[in-house]
Structure formats: C-alpha cells, structure tokens
Amino acid sequence: MQTRFHRVNGFLVPKLDWLVPGWRHAFATEHYRGGDGYRGPLYLLLTSHDAVVLVRNGPEDVPDALDIVCRLPLPAGFAVETAAGELNPAGTAEQAEALRTLAEQNPEGSPVTLAPVWLAGRIGFCIHDRGWLISLFQFSEGRCVASISSTEAQRIIPLAEE
C-alpha cells in the first residue's frame, strides 16, 4: 500500500508550533510504515530554513505526543514558498527526474531506490524507508534545479529509543 500524504491545516490538532515554530508548510500521513518498524503518523514540516520530520511517541489518544526524528537544514535559495497549492503524487517525469538527481548524488554507486515523490507547487519530497531519511526537490519547468537529502547526521533519536 502506498503511503498517501495530505496537507496539514494549521487549525487542526496536533499543535505543531511548539516543536517547530514558524513552519510554513506541513504534510502528513496517518499510516506510515517504516523499514525500521515504526507504524503510525508522520509529519513533514517546512520552515524557511529547514525540513523537520515528526513521529508519534505516545498513545493514539494523545495527538500532541510527537518527537522530532530529523531536522534537515535547507540550502540557501531553496524556495520553500513555492510549496503552495495542492499536494499530489508527482508525475512520471518528476519521479524520473528525482531518481536521476539522487543517482547523481550517490558517490558510492550503490543502487538508488526512491519512494514515491509528492509534489506541492514546485517542491517535491519523498520519505524513504526510514522516517528520518528524506529527500526534497525543487522543480522548475519539469527539471530538478535543487535537491537535498538527509543522512545519519540529521537523524535525531527520540528519548524513548535511547
């Protein structure tokens, strides 16, 4: 089953401002299934300077029980404001462009797998097989003009796992 993301309405719970002040765009899925065993909601928030991934760390009836599992600084010029508009699965061309971009960034030459890319305006994102492993893409006229992916360095281990 493909994970389906949706745009988060800022008036709905959980309250995300206390963990990520100044977020501009938020996307979520209620049914993320990670290769690391995590099952549950996952949130991706974009600020003007970083991308933040949150997961639930408590019971389902406590929607505000969230942990940050990744904080990825965005490069200068990454136009977060272009993430406006509807959120949809990327088309075949954008998906292929994202895969090409990741393959070019892979110095080891090991096979690159790509989770489905979601597109909001000119910003695309995918959550790989671990919730903290993300890639962001900025598109212009169907071409990827900027991208960034998280690594182990951006992973934040929740206190419950330590």
GIZIQUI-V889560 format. One record per helix or strand of 2 or more residues. SS is the DSSP state (A for helix, B for strand). FROM is the first residue (numbers start at 1). TO is the last residue. Records with the same first field share a line. If there is no record, write none. Layout:
SS: FROM-TO + FROM-TO
This chain:
B: 6-7 + 25-33 + 39-46 + 50-56 + 66-73 + 87-89 + 118-120 + 123-127 + 134-140 + 143-149
A: 80-83 + 92-105 + 152-154 + 159-161
